[in-house]
Amino acid sequence: MSSNTKAEISTIPFAEPSYLRGLPSPYFQPTHLAFQRRCRAWFAEHFLPHALEWETAGTVPAHVWHTFNAANMLVPNLNSPLPVSWLHRLNIRDILGVPVQEWDYLHTAIWVDERARTGISGPGSSLSPGFAYGIPPILNFGSDVLKEKFLPDLLTGKARTCIAITEPQAGSDVAGIQTTAVKSSDGKEYVINGEKKWITNGIWADYAPMAVRTGGPGPAGISLIVVPLKNHPGVKMRRLHVMGQQAGGTTYIELDDVRVPVENLVGKEGEGMKYIMTNFNHERMLISIGVTRQARVALSTAVEYAMKREAFGKTLMDQPVVRHRIAKAGAELETLQALIFEFVYQLNHLSKAEADEKLGGPTALLKAKAGMVFNECAQTAVLIFGGNGYTRTGQGELVEKIYRDVMGARIPGGSEDVMLDLAIRQLVKNFKKQAGKTRTKL
């Protein structure tokens, strides 16, 4: 078993965040630390040892889904605080000993961090998108009828879901989607036509809350409808082969006169854009936390290699140029990690409405920064491994696969340049709003 799959805390430089290296932290309480130990042991037993194999094969065996569900280990993908009444109703009481009513975003951060110790995102992405992005719109905006129809099976893992927003002509530009949903003549069904592309986890999903156009152009014409996928008439799905995340099940979906009951509408017609936007901050935070650990795995793996690999009569670590490269990447990594913990703490102490208003722009900035730091650390690792890092098998197999994941962190969830622009627009918007209030008071 490699150092990345062991349950103990690694002492390799940059392998662990500071709170796990015994340094004081203002964020993590003893209950969080106890959960971290249980969580690491669980992933070390059930997930990490096989992740590289699953990524190479391009799929995660079906039994892994059931293993996660049996331990309630997909529930942490949901927003915090968790939907306690629903979970209790379904006899979901705790997550590795943490009562669901005591769960907070620090527990979420630990869970994401421990899962990402594989270094590669594909295996985790084959399991998480339904709980993280597919269930929340139903939970937060669905009618009582819609919730009763879908939540009992989705929250217990009996059925799987994903989120279907992006299209061949509309990626980060969500308002530009073209898939249409037109009511049937009797008003009982929506008839859906269009295409969805880059849908993570779609190939295994039974259902997808799907962004569709029920009205005119622009965001006001977008609605969200839960669409059956597997074996449903008019639905065709096929795997897409992307640069990284081979086990993530990236899917192309074609919809040809797909008929869906009108009660599958989430909330109200024309408000789909609002529902979609409310979960973006959660998505970008989860991506940022996972990416930070991936960067940590890449850099620490390179450090370990540099301490034993010899060239020109001494180890790579004895070469000043190598130390310099590691130091630059390490400084970026630890800065990002500190920012992650601050964000998580803020989420625990702000209402959802406050977080959406005050952290929307900063979260976009965080997601962009996480991708850039990941690129620096992954690139550093491949360069230090040299030819081994350029080879898909052997000593450098892990860092080669990690590097393939970089663009999957910088594009999905909001492309990097879009995130940078969004961050500043949101910050300026909030500034003008606050300045207006100040002038009114004067």
C-alpha positions in Angstrom: 0.0 0.0 0.0 1.4 3.4 -1.0 1.8 6.3 1.5 -1.3 7.9 0.1 -3.6 5.0 1.0 -2.4 4.5 4.6 -4.6 5.6 7.4 -1.9 7.3 9.5 -0.9 10.9 9.3 2.0 11.4 6.8 5.1 13.3 7.9 6.3 14.0 4.3 6.5 17.8 3.8 3.3 19.2 2.3 1.5 15.9 2.7 -1.0 17.1 5.3 -2.7 20.4 6.3 -1.3 22.1 9.4 -4.1 21.0 11.8 -3.2 17.3 11.1 0.5 18.0 11.7 -0.3 18.8 15.4 -0.3 22.6 15.0 -3.0 24.7 16.7 -6.1 25.4 14.8 -8.9 27.8 15.7 -11.4 25.8 13.6 -11.3 22.1 14.4 -12.8 20.9 17.6 -12.0 17.5 19.2 -15.2 16.1 17.6 -14.0 17.1 14.2 -10.6 15.5 14.9 -12.2 12.3 16.0 -14.3 12.2 12.9 -11.2 12.8 10.7 -9.6 9.7 12.2 -12.6 7.5 11.5 -13.1 9.0 8.1 -9.5 8.4 7.1 -9.6 4.8 8.3 -12.9 4.2 6.4 -11.5 5.6 3.1 -8.3 3.7 3.6 -10.2 0.5 3.8 -13.0 0.9 1.2 -11.8 3.4 -1.3 -8.2 4.7 -1.6 -6.4 1.4 -2.3 -8.5 0.7 -5.5 -8.9 4.3 -6.8 -6.0 4.2 -9.3 -7.2 0.8 -10.6 -10.7 2.1 -11.1 -9.5 5.3 -12.8 -7.4 3.2 -15.2 -10.4 1.0 -15.9 -12.6 4.0 -16.4 -15.4 3.0 -14.0 -16.0 2.3 -10.4 -17.7 -1.1 -9.6 -21.4 -1.0 -8.7 -20.7 -2.5 -5.2 -18.8 0.6 -4.2 -22.0 2.7 -4.5 -23.7 0.3 -2.1 -20.8 0.3 0.3 -20.9 4.1 0.6 -24.7 4.2 1.0 -24.6 1.5 3.7 -22.3 3.8 5.8 -24.2 7.0 4.9 -21.0 8.2 3.3 -22.6 10.0 0.4 -24.8 12.2 2.6 -21.9 14.6 3.3 -22.2 15.8 -0.3 -25.4 17.7 0.7 -25.3 21.3 1.9 -24.8 21.9 5.6 -26.9 21.9 7.8 -28.2 18.6 6.6 -31.9 18.0 6.0 -32.3 16.4 9.4 -36.1 15.7 9.4 -35.8 13.9 6.0 -32.8 11.9 7.1 -34.3 10.9 10.4 -37.5 9.9 8.6 -35.4 7.6 6.4 -33.5 6.3 9.4 -30.3 8.0 8.5 -29.1 9.0 11.9 -25.3 9.5 11.7 -22.2 9.6 9.5 -19.4 7.6 11.0 -20.7 8.4 14.5 -21.5 12.1 13.9 -25.2 12.7 14.4 -26.6 14.3 11.3 -28.0 17.2 13.4 -24.5 18.0 14.6 -22.9 18.0 11.1 -21.4 21.2 9.9 -19.2 22.4 7.0 -16.0 21.6 8.8 -17.1 17.9 8.8 -17.8 18.4 5.1 -14.3 19.8 4.5 -12.8 16.8 6.3 -14.9 14.3 4.3 -14.0 15.9 0.9 -10.4 16.2 1.9 -10.1 12.5 2.9 -11.9 11.3 -0.2 -9.5 13.3 -2.4 -6.4 11.7 -0.9 -6.6 9.4 -3.9 -5.1 12.3 -5.8 -7.5 11.7 -8.7 -11.1 13.0 -9.0 -12.6 10.4 -11.3 -13.6 7.7 -8.7 -15.2 10.3 -6.4 -17.0 12.0 -9.3 -18.6 8.7 -10.2 -20.4 8.8 -6.8 -20.9 12.3 -5.6 -22.7 14.6 -8.2 -26.2 13.2 -7.4 -26.1 14.1 -3.7 -24.1 17.2 -4.2 -25.9 18.8 -7.2 -28.9 16.7 -8.1 -30.8 16.3 -4.8 -30.5 19.9 -3.5 -32.8 21.6 -6.1 -35.6 19.0 -5.3 -34.9 19.3 -1.5 -34.9 23.1 -1.5 -37.4 24.1 -4.2 -39.5 21.0 -5.0 -43.2 20.7 -4.2 -44.3 18.3 -1.4 -45.5 16.0 -4.2 -42.1 16.1 -5.9 -40.2 15.5 -2.7 -42.3 12.5 -1.8 -41.9 11.1 -5.3 -38.1 11.3 -5.4 -36.4 12.0 -2.1 -37.0 8.6 -0.3 -35.2 6.7 -3.0 -32.5 9.3 -3.8 -31.4 10.0 -0.2 -31.1 6.3 0.6 -29.2 5.6 -2.7 -31.9 3.3 -4.1 -31.9 5.6 -7.2 -29.2 7.8 -8.6 -29.4 11.3 -10.0 -27.1 13.9 -11.5 -27.6 17.6 -12.6 -28.0 18.3 -16.3 -27.4 21.9 -17.2 -24.5 22.3 -19.8 -25.0 21.9 -23.5 -22.8 21.8 -26.6 -23.5 25.6 -27.1 -23.9 26.6 -23.5 -21.3 25.7 -20.9 -20.6 28.5 -18.3 -23.2 30.6 -20.2 -26.1 28.9 -18.5 -28.6 31.5 -19.7 -27.9 30.4 -23.3 -29.3 26.9 -23.0 -31.4 25.7 -25.9 -33.1 22.5 -24.8 -36.9 23.1 -24.9 -39.8 21.8 -22.8 -43.2 22.4 -24.3 -46.5 21.4 -22.6 -48.6 18.8 -24.4 -52.0 19.7 -25.7 -53.7 18.3 -22.6 -51.3 20.1 -20.3 -50.3 16.9 -18.4 -46.8 16.5 -19.7 -43.7 18.4 -20.9 -42.3 17.3 -24.2 -38.5 17.9 -24.1 -36.1 18.1 -27.0 -32.4 19.0 -27.0 -29.0 17.9 -25.9 -26.9 17.9 -22.7 -23.2 17.6 -22.7 -20.4 17.0 -20.1 -22.9 15.6 -17.6 -20.7 14.1 -14.9 -22.1 10.8 -13.6 -25.0 10.9 -16.1 -24.5 7.5 -17.6 -25.5 5.9 -14.2 -28.2 8.3 -13.3 -31.9 7.3 -13.1 -33.0 10.9 -13.0 -31.6 14.4 -13.6 -33.0 17.8 -12.6 -32.5 19.4 -16.0 -32.3 23.0 -17.1 -34.8 23.5 -20.0 -36.3 26.4 -21.8 -40.0 26.8 -21.1 -40.2 30.5 -22.1 -38.4 33.1 -24.2 -34.7 33.8 -24.4 -32.5 34.6 -21.5 -32.5 33.5 -17.9 -36.2 34.3 -17.4 -37.2 31.5 -19.8 -35.4 28.7 -18.0 -37.1 26.1 -15.8 -35.8 23.1 -13.9 -37.6 19.7 -14.5 -36.7 16.3 -13.1 -36.3 14.1 -16.2 -36.1 10.3 -16.1 -33.0 9.0 -17.9 -32.3 5.3 -17.8 -34.4 3.3 -20.3 -36.8 6.2 -20.7 -38.4 6.7 -24.2 -36.6 9.3 -26.3 -33.5 9.5 -24.1 -30.1 8.4 -25.5 -26.9 8.5 -23.4 -23.3 7.8 -24.3 -20.0 8.2 -22.5 -17.7 11.0 -23.4 -13.9 10.5 -23.1 -12.4 13.5 -21.5 -8.8 14.5 -20.6 -9.0 13.4 -17.0 -11.6 12.0 -14.6 -11.9 8.8 -16.6 -14.1 7.1 -14.0 -16.4 10.1 -13.6 -18.9 8.9 -16.2 -19.0 12.1 -18.3 -22.1 11.8 -20.5 -23.7 13.1 -23.6 -27.5 13.1 -23.4 -29.9 13.4 -26.4 -33.6 14.1 -25.8 -36.1 13.4 -28.6 -39.7 14.1 -27.7 -39.1 13.0 -24.1 -42.4 13.1 -22.2 -42.3 14.1 -18.5 -45.2 14.6 -16.1 -45.8 18.3 -15.3 -45.5 17.6 -11.6 -41.8 16.9 -12.2 -41.3 20.7 -12.5 -39.1 22.0 -9.7 -40.7 25.1 -8.2 -42.1 27.5 -10.7 -41.7 27.9 -14.4 -39.2 30.6 -15.3 -37.3 30.4 -12.0 -34.9 27.6 -13.0 -32.0 29.9 -13.3 -32.4 31.1 -9.7 -32.6 27.5 -8.4 -29.4 26.6 -10.4 -27.5 29.6 -9.1 -28.2 28.9 -5.5 -26.2 25.7 -5.5 -23.2 27.0 -7.5 -21.4 28.2 -4.4 -21.7 24.8 -2.8 -20.4 23.1 -5.9 -17.5 25.5 -6.2 -16.6 25.0 -2.6 -16.6 21.2 -2.9 -14.4 21.4 -6.0 -12.0 23.8 -4.3 -11.6 21.6 -1.2 -11.0 18.5 -3.3 -8.6 20.2 -5.7 -6.6 21.5 -2.7 -6.0 17.9 -1.5 -5.2 16.8 -5.0 -2.6 19.5 -5.2 -1.2 18.3 -1.8 -1.0 14.7 -3.0 0.8 15.8 -6.2 3.4 18.0 -4.4 4.1 15.6 -1.5 4.5 12.7 -3.8 7.0 14.8 -5.7 8.8 15.7 -2.5 9.0 12.0 -1.5 10.4 11.1 -4.9 12.9 14.0 -4.9 14.4 12.8 -1.6 15.3 9.4 -3.0 15.8 9.9 -6.7 19.5 10.5 -7.6 20.9 12.5 -10.5 24.3 14.0 -11.1 25.6 12.2 -8.0 23.1 13.5 -5.5 19.4 13.4 -4.8 17.0 15.7 -6.6 16.3 17.3 -3.2 19.9 18.3 -3.0 19.5 20.4 -6.2 18.7 24.0 -5.4 16.6 24.4 -8.5 14.3 21.5 -7.4 14.0 23.0 -3.9 13.1 26.3 -5.4 10.4 24.9 -7.6 8.9 22.9 -4.6 9.0 26.0 -2.4 7.1 28.1 -4.9 4.4 25.5 -5.3 4.3 24.8 -1.6 3.8 28.5 -0.7 0.8 28.7 -3.1 -0.7 25.5 -1.7 -0.5 26.5 2.0 -2.0 29.9 1.2 -4.9 28.2 -0.6 -5.4 25.8 2.3 -5.7 28.7 4.8 -8.2 30.4 2.6 -10.3 27.1 2.4 -10.5 26.8 6.1 -11.5 30.4 6.5 -14.3 30.0 4.0 -15.6 26.9 5.7 -15.7 28.6 9.0 -17.6 31.5 7.5 -20.1 29.2 6.0 -20.7 27.7 9.4 -21.5 31.2 10.8 -23.6 32.7 8.0 -27.1 32.0 6.9 -27.6 30.6 3.4 -28.9 34.0 2.3 -25.9 35.9 3.8 -23.4 33.4 2.3 -25.0 33.7 -1.1 -24.8 37.5 -0.9 -21.4 38.0 0.7 -19.4 34.9 -0.5 -20.7 34.5 -4.0 -17.9 36.6 -5.6 -15.2 35.3 -3.2 -16.2 31.7 -3.8 -15.8 32.2 -7.6 -12.4 33.7 -6.9 -11.5 30.7 -4.6 -12.6 28.2 -7.2 -10.4 29.9 -9.8 -7.4 30.2 -7.5 -7.8 26.5 -6.5 -7.5 25.5 -10.1 -4.4 27.7 -10.7 -2.7 26.3 -7.6 -3.5 22.8 -8.6 -1.9 23.4 -11.9 1.2 24.7 -10.3 1.5 21.7 -7.9 0.6 19.1 -10.5 3.0 20.6 -13.1 5.8 20.7 -10.5 5.2 17.1 -9.6 5.4 15.9 -13.3 8.6 18.0 -13.9 10.3 16.6 -10.8 9.4 13.0 -11.9 10.7 13.8 -15.3 10.3 11.0 -17.8 8.6 8.9 -15.2 6.0 11.6 -14.8 5.4 11.6 -18.5 4.6 7.8 -18.5 1.2 6.4 -17.8 2.5 3.4 -15.8 5.3 2.9 -13.3 6.6 5.3 -10.7 5.0 8.3 -12.1 1.6 6.9 -12.9 -0.2 8.8 -10.1 1.2 12.2 -10.9 0.6 11.7 -14.6 -3.1 11.0 -13.9 -3.3 13.9 -11.4 -2.0 16.3 -14.1 -4.7 15.1 -16.4 -7.3 16.2 -13.9 -6.1 19.8 -13.8 -8.3 21.1 -16.6 -11.2 19.3 -15.0 -10.7 21.6 -12.1 -10.3 24.8 -14.1 -13.2 24.4 -16.5 -16.2 22.5 -15.0 -18.2 24.2 -12.2 -17.5 27.5 -14.0 -14.6 28.1 -16.3 -11.7 29.9 -14.7 -11.9 33.1 -16.7 -15.6 33.3 -16.2 -15.0 32.8 -12.4 -12.4 35.6 -12.3 -14.8 38.0 -14.0 -17.8 36.9 -11.9 -15.8 37.5 -8.7 -15.0 41.1 -9.5 -18.5 41.9 -10.8 -20.1 40.5 -7.7 -17.7 42.4 -5.4 -18.3 45.6 -7.2 -22.1 45.0 -7.2 -22.0 44.5 -3.4 -19.8 47.6 -3.0 -22.2 49.8 -4.9 -25.2 48.4 -3.0 -23.5 49.1 0.3 -22.4 52.5 -0.8 -26.0 53.3 -1.8 -27.2 52.4 1.7 -24.5 54.6 3.2 -25.5 57.6 1.1 -29.2 57.0 2.0 -28.3 57.1 5.7 -26.4 60.3 5.3 
